[in-house]
Amino acid sequence: MKIEILGAGREVGGSGISIIDNSTNIILDYGLKVNRKGPSSNPLHTQDVSAIFLSHSHLDHCGSIPLLYKKEDPPLFTNQITLDTINLLIKDSFKIAKREKYPMSFGKNEVKKMNKFSKLLEYEESVIVDEFTCNMYDAGHIPGSAGILLEHSSGKKIFYTGDIKLDGSRLLNGCKLPKKVDVLITECTYGAKNHPGRENEEKKILEQIDDALALNETVLVPVFALGRSQEVLLILEKYADKIAFDGMAKAASEIVMQYGHYLKDPERLKKILNIVKWVDSPEERDLIIRQYPIIVATAAMMSGGPMLYYLRQLKDKPRTKILFVGFLVEDTPGRVLLDTGFFKKAEEKYKVHCEIHQYDLSSHAGRNELFEIIRRTTPKKVICVHGDECETFAADVAREFSNIEVYAPKNGDVIDV
């Protein structure tokens, strides 16, 4: 049995893992690598695919899956909320590609085939693919996210974390893990750092909101559509009647509420969503600015979405606050804004005079959580992927667990199991 790294080897983005056993080729994720300058790229090419298992619906894990349907029709195992949100994000990708005038690597026919051959699999429900029995475990990352366990008929167990979070949040419970595996393929996005205490970060956010409300000023909260937008609403629950909710976050929330069993407290979120003001059209936005002091909208990294309209209207107001609540990729408009105070995208550039802050509400495991995941799963081999410092993290794991073989493979590397 072999494990080939198709993507996210020593980097974040474009995740893809191939599990090969004789003629069986099981693919774990197949995502886009978003390049900061130029078109996005795909994982390494693979063929004769037996089955695809998807950990979750972020584009860096799912955005290239339709490519696998150009010449083949393998089953795609996932759950319904993940499938629904894949379709939402891919539809938006087509729209952005058309607007930005760059080609997509697949078309709508491949997306249709992907949906046609999708097989729904709930948490801890098993399916057999050749010599493998496969299960999915709640990963605690976003609604519907899953770690994937493959148990070979020989008894060997491989567990792929996808993106994972050990500690729970307001929105989700923490991940569930198999008790003992032979091989752990783990993300290490935050292998070099721990997150600050969530309670303290939330307290700081609420203090910023209170300060703005006392001065009758506006707060802009850019968010990811799936997961982060719903989490922010739960944090800001007591201000629900003062919140305007805009962009793809609305469509994502509608999907999330259809599958409340993936959430920690679906009734609480439903109550908040019934109170906040849903922005139904662009024509409403000027009125929203005058009437709602808290605006929660996409996109999180300021690369598009309605948040850009609000920013343009409020950029000259020094007491307006912009609260980033997630990671900002280098060279994205959001990161440039945080670092320089200037918004810059394509031909558009202007000075932003607002207060700008960033808080850590990450849905990825921090360093200590990753070590605890290793302790709980007791693997013989650990393969570190999906991180900018995979080699450093792997060396740290090897020092901490002297009895474990540890790898930080590059894309294209093959590991024997």
C-alpha positions in Angstrom: 0.0 0.0 0.0 1.3 3.5 -0.9 0.3 7.1 -0.1 1.0 9.7 -2.8 0.9 13.4 -2.0 -1.0 15.1 -4.8 -1.3 18.5 -3.2 -0.7 20.5 0.0 2.8 19.0 0.5 4.8 21.6 2.4 2.2 24.2 1.5 -1.3 25.3 2.3 -3.9 24.8 -0.5 -4.6 22.4 -3.3 -5.0 19.4 -0.9 -5.0 16.0 -2.4 -4.0 12.5 -1.2 -3.9 9.3 -3.1 -4.2 5.9 -1.3 -3.0 3.2 -3.6 -3.4 -0.5 -3.1 -2.9 -2.7 -6.2 -5.5 -1.4 -8.6 -7.4 0.6 -6.0 -6.8 4.4 -6.0 -8.8 6.3 -3.3 -8.5 10.1 -3.4 -8.9 12.1 -0.2 -9.7 15.7 -1.2 -8.8 17.4 -4.5 -8.7 21.1 -4.0 -7.6 24.4 -5.6 -4.3 26.1 -4.9 -5.2 29.7 -5.0 -2.2 31.6 -6.4 -1.9 35.2 -5.4 -0.7 36.3 -8.8 -2.3 34.4 -11.7 -4.8 31.6 -12.1 -5.4 29.0 -9.5 -3.8 25.6 -9.9 -4.8 22.0 -9.3 -3.3 19.0 -7.5 -1.1 16.6 -9.4 -2.9 14.6 -12.1 -4.3 11.2 -11.1 -6.3 8.6 -13.0 -8.1 5.3 -12.6 -9.8 6.7 -9.5 -11.8 4.1 -7.5 -13.5 6.6 -5.2 -13.2 10.1 -3.8 -13.7 11.0 -0.1 -14.1 14.7 0.7 -13.3 16.1 4.1 -15.1 19.5 3.7 -16.3 22.1 1.2 -13.6 24.8 1.3 -12.2 25.3 -2.2 -8.7 24.4 -1.2 -10.0 20.9 -0.5 -12.8 20.5 -3.0 -12.4 23.0 -5.8 -10.7 20.7 -8.3 -12.9 17.6 -7.8 -14.9 18.2 -11.1 -11.6 17.7 -13.0 -11.7 14.1 -11.9 -15.0 13.7 -13.9 -13.6 14.7 -17.3 -12.9 11.1 -18.3 -14.0 9.1 -15.3 -17.1 8.7 -13.1 -15.9 7.6 -9.6 -18.2 7.8 -6.6 -17.8 10.9 -4.4 -18.5 10.1 -0.8 -19.5 13.1 1.3 -22.5 14.4 3.3 -25.4 16.5 2.1 -24.4 19.8 3.7 -20.9 19.5 2.2 -22.3 18.7 -1.3 -24.7 21.6 -1.1 -22.0 24.0 -0.1 -19.6 22.7 -2.8 -22.2 23.6 -5.3 -22.6 27.1 -3.8 -18.9 27.8 -3.9 -18.3 26.4 -7.4 -21.1 28.4 -8.7 -19.5 31.5 -7.3 -16.2 30.5 -8.8 -17.7 30.4 -12.2 -19.1 33.9 -11.6 -15.8 35.3 -10.4 -13.9 33.6 -13.3 -16.3 35.3 -15.8 -15.9 38.7 -14.1 -12.1 38.4 -13.8 -11.8 36.9 -17.4 -9.8 33.9 -16.5 -10.5 30.3 -17.7 -11.9 27.5 -15.5 -10.2 24.1 -15.7 -13.6 22.4 -15.9 -17.1 23.1 -17.0 -20.6 22.7 -15.9 -20.9 19.2 -17.4 -18.2 18.0 -15.0 -20.0 19.6 -12.0 -23.2 17.8 -13.1 -21.3 14.5 -13.2 -19.8 15.1 -9.8 -23.3 15.6 -8.4 -24.7 12.6 -10.3 -22.1 10.2 -8.8 -22.1 11.6 -5.3 -22.9 9.1 -2.5 -24.0 10.5 0.9 -22.3 9.2 4.0 -23.0 10.4 7.5 -20.5 10.5 10.4 -19.4 7.0 11.5 -21.4 5.3 8.8 -19.1 2.8 6.9 -18.8 2.0 3.2 -16.6 -0.6 1.5 -14.3 0.3 -1.4 -12.5 -2.8 -2.6 -10.2 -3.9 0.4 -11.0 -0.8 2.4 -13.7 0.0 5.0 -14.2 3.7 5.1 -15.7 5.9 7.8 -16.0 9.7 8.3 -15.6 11.4 11.7 -16.8 14.9 12.8 -13.7 17.1 12.3 -15.1 20.2 14.2 -13.8 22.6 11.5 -16.9 23.8 9.7 -20.4 22.3 9.5 -20.2 18.9 7.9 -16.4 18.7 7.9 -15.0 15.2 8.4 -11.8 13.3 9.1 -11.6 10.1 7.0 -10.6 6.7 8.3 -9.6 3.9 5.9 -9.2 0.4 7.4 -7.6 -2.1 5.0 -8.5 -5.8 5.1 -5.0 -6.4 6.4 -6.0 -4.5 9.5 -3.9 -1.3 8.8 -5.7 1.9 9.5 -5.1 5.3 7.9 -6.7 8.4 9.3 -6.7 11.7 7.3 -7.7 14.7 9.4 -8.6 17.1 6.6 -8.8 20.5 8.4 -9.6 19.7 12.0 -10.3 21.4 15.4 -10.0 19.6 18.7 -11.6 22.2 20.9 -15.2 23.1 20.4 -16.6 26.6 19.5 -19.9 28.3 19.9 -21.0 26.9 16.6 -19.5 23.3 16.6 -18.4 20.6 18.9 -14.8 19.6 18.8 -13.6 16.7 16.6 -14.1 13.0 17.2 -11.2 10.7 16.6 -10.6 7.0 16.1 -8.8 5.4 19.1 -5.8 3.8 17.4 -4.5 4.1 13.8 -1.3 3.0 12.0 -0.9 6.1 9.8 -2.1 9.7 10.7 -2.1 12.2 7.8 -2.5 15.5 9.6 -2.9 19.1 8.6 -0.4 21.4 10.4 -1.6 24.8 9.3 -0.8 26.1 12.9 1.9 23.6 13.7 4.1 26.5 14.8 1.8 28.3 17.1 -1.1 28.0 19.5 -4.2 30.1 19.3 -5.0 32.7 22.0 -7.8 31.7 24.3 -11.1 31.9 22.4 -12.9 33.5 25.4 -10.4 36.3 25.6 -10.6 37.0 21.8 -14.4 37.1 22.0 -14.2 39.5 24.9 -12.0 41.9 22.9 -14.4 41.8 20.0 -17.3 42.6 22.2 -15.4 45.5 23.7 -14.8 46.9 20.3 -18.5 46.6 19.5 -19.4 48.4 22.7 -17.0 51.2 22.0 -18.4 51.8 18.5 -22.0 51.7 19.7 -21.2 54.2 22.4 -19.9 56.6 19.7 -22.7 55.8 17.3 -20.2 54.5 14.8 -20.2 51.5 12.4 -18.4 48.2 12.8 -17.5 46.1 9.6 -16.9 42.4 10.2 -15.7 40.7 7.0 -16.4 36.9 7.2 -16.0 33.6 5.4 -19.5 32.5 4.2 -19.5 29.0 5.8 -18.7 28.6 9.4 -17.2 31.9 10.4 -20.2 34.0 9.6 -22.5 31.8 11.7 -19.9 31.7 14.5 -19.7 35.5 14.5 -23.4 35.8 14.8 -23.4 33.6 17.9 -20.7 35.7 19.5 -22.6 38.9 18.7 -26.0 37.4 19.8 -26.9 40.2 22.2 -26.5 42.7 19.3 -28.6 40.7 16.9 -31.2 43.5 16.2 -28.3 45.9 15.3 -26.7 43.5 12.7 -27.0 43.6 8.9 -26.1 40.3 7.2 -25.0 40.5 3.6 -23.4 38.5 0.8 -22.8 34.7 0.3 -23.0 34.3 4.1 -26.8 34.4 3.7 -27.0 31.5 1.3 -24.5 29.5 3.3 -26.6 30.1 6.5 -29.7 28.9 4.7 -27.9 25.7 3.8 -26.5 25.3 7.3 -29.9 25.7 9.0 -31.3 22.8 6.9 -28.8 20.5 8.6 -29.0 21.5 12.3 -27.7 18.2 13.5 -24.2 19.2 12.6 -24.3 22.2 14.9 -23.9 22.5 18.7 -27.0 24.6 19.2 -29.1 25.0 16.0 -32.1 26.6 17.7 -29.9 29.4 19.1 -28.5 30.2 15.7 -31.9 30.0 14.1 -33.2 32.6 16.6 -30.4 35.0 15.8 -30.8 34.6 12.0 -34.5 35.5 12.5 -33.6 38.7 14.2 -30.7 40.1 12.1 -31.4 42.2 9.0 -30.8 40.2 5.8 -29.7 42.6 3.0 -31.7 41.5 0.0 -30.4 43.9 -2.7 -27.5 46.3 -3.5 -30.0 49.1 -3.4 -30.5 48.7 0.3 -26.9 49.1 1.3 -26.8 52.9 1.7 -29.8 52.6 4.0 -28.1 49.8 5.9 -25.1 52.0 6.7 -27.4 54.6 8.2 -29.6 52.2 10.2 -27.4 49.2 11.3 -24.2 49.8 13.2 -22.8 46.3 12.8 -22.4 44.9 9.3 -21.4 41.2 8.9 -20.7 40.4 5.2 -18.4 38.5 2.8 -15.7 38.4 1.8 -13.3 37.7 4.7 -10.1 38.7 2.8 -11.7 41.7 1.0 -11.1 40.1 -2.4 -14.7 40.7 -3.4 -18.3 40.6 -2.1 -20.5 43.3 -0.7 -18.0 44.2 2.1 -16.1 46.2 -0.5 -19.1 48.5 -1.0 -19.4 49.2 2.6 -15.6 49.8 2.8 -15.7 52.4 0.0 -18.5 54.3 1.7 -16.9 54.3 5.1 -13.2 54.5 4.3 -12.8 58.2 5.4 -14.5 57.7 8.8 -11.6 57.3 11.4 -14.0 56.0 14.1 -15.4 53.2 11.9 -14.0 49.9 13.0 -13.0 47.0 10.8 -12.7 43.7 12.7 -11.0 40.9 10.8 -11.8 37.6 12.5 -9.8 35.1 10.5 -6.5 34.4 8.8 -5.5 36.8 6.0 -3.4 35.2 3.3 -0.4 37.2 2.3 -1.0 39.7 -0.6 -4.8 39.5 -0.4 -6.5 42.9 -0.2 -7.5 42.2 3.4 -3.9 41.5 4.5 -2.6 44.5 2.6 -5.2 46.7 4.3 -4.3 45.4 7.7 -0.5 45.9 7.1 -0.5 49.2 5.3 -3.9 50.9 5.8 -4.5 51.0 2.0 -7.0 49.0 0.1 -5.6 47.7 -3.2 -7.3 45.4 -5.7 -6.6 45.5 -9.4 -6.7 49.1 -10.5 -8.4 50.3 -7.3 -6.3 51.8 -4.5 -7.2 54.1 -1.7 -6.3 55.0 1.9 -8.6 53.6 4.6 -8.8 55.9 7.6 -10.8 53.4 9.8 -9.6 51.6 12.9 -8.4 48.1 11.8 -8.1 45.1 14.2 -7.6 41.4 13.7 -8.7 38.6 16.1 -8.1 34.9 16.0 -11.2 32.7 15.8 -9.5 30.0 13.8 -11.3 26.8 13.1 -7.9 24.9 12.7 -6.2 23.0 15.5 -3.3 24.9 17.1 0.0 23.4 17.9 -1.0 21.8 21.2 -4.2 20.5 19.8 -2.3 18.8 17.0 0.0 17.1 19.5 -3.0 15.9 21.4 -4.6 14.5 18.3 -1.4 12.5 17.8 -1.4 11.3 21.4 -5.1 10.2 21.1 -4.7 8.3 17.8 -1.3 6.7 18.7 -0.1 6.3 15.1 3.1 4.5 14.0 3.6 7.0 11.2 2.6 10.7 11.0 2.5 12.5 7.6 2.4 16.3 7.9 0.7 18.2 5.2 -1.2 21.4 4.6 1.2 23.8 6.4 3.8 26.4 5.5 6.2 24.9 8.0 5.5 21.2 7.6 9.2 20.2 7.9 9.6 22.2 11.2 6.5 20.7 12.6 7.5 17.2 11.6 10.9 17.6 13.3 9.0 18.8 16.5 6.8 15.7 16.3 9.7 13.4 15.9 11.4 14.9 19.0 8.2 14.6 21.1 7.3 11.1 19.9 10.6 9.1 19.5 8.7 5.9 18.5 6.8 7.5 15.6 8.1 7.7 12.0 7.4 11.3 10.8 7.3 12.7 7.3 6.9 16.1 5.7 6.5 15.1 2.0 6.6 17.3 -1.0 3.9 17.1 -3.7 4.7 14.0 -5.8 6.3 12.1 -2.9 5.2 8.5 -2.3 5.3 6.8 1.2 5.1 3.1 1.6 2.7 1.8 4.3 
